[in-house]
């Protein structure tokens, strides 16, 4: 049986789990001890110390997009990618926007609301920008959806599992798609799927731990990753003070050195 290293809150993990469920591929999960930024055996599986990572018969794969490609090639039925090269490129571009631009918005809101890195007027300003960015990306997604029921077209697939974790994240942070919109209708359809329900159900056991996050951060027991698009988002959204304070307190980390 394949093993998936995960954390249920990760949208990157969620899209991989949805794909595995859609293809009826059995798997076991493990949350690695890799989130303090220190040395860990998990680095042998993923040198970036990130989830997800998948191990199949001793072969380790990291990066959610590469994992999805592996899943699609090894278990081609049912197909999750569209048939035509043009449509495959289209859903992969949707995935890229969601994994970079969109993911950073929800991640940033968690930094402010759950980890409470900043409060007061600055927190309000950053949250206002996040709300405006979310509304704009929802409008873009509506245009990509068009008149179809799913981002993949007539059936649920790669495009949908790439979008869903991020839209769900917006719902968690009270920025749901506008009621009555095409995106809201798509979200309701997606949430009817057993693969989606099982993936989101796994997050519930960790919901009660959110209150302890600020204390964990203050103690220095946890380093949040500020890599690539996340760092960019915080900087351009007015959070340079957040970054500088995190560096001072050593509660943020960047990409791990590979050795």
Secondary structure, 3 states (H helix, E strand, C coil): CEEEECCCCCHHHHHHHHHHHHCCCCEEEECCCCCCCCCCHHHHCCCCCCCCEEEECCEEEECHHHHHHHHHHHCCCCCCCCCCHHHHHHHHHHHHHHHHHHHHHHHHHHHHHCCCCCCHHHHHHHHHHHHHHHHHHHHHHHHHHCCCCECCECCCCHHHHHHHHHHHHHHHCCCCCCCCCHHHHHHHHHCCCHHHHHHHHCCHHHHHHHHHHHHHHHHCCCCEECCCHHHHHHHHCCCHHHHHHHHHHCCEECCCCCC
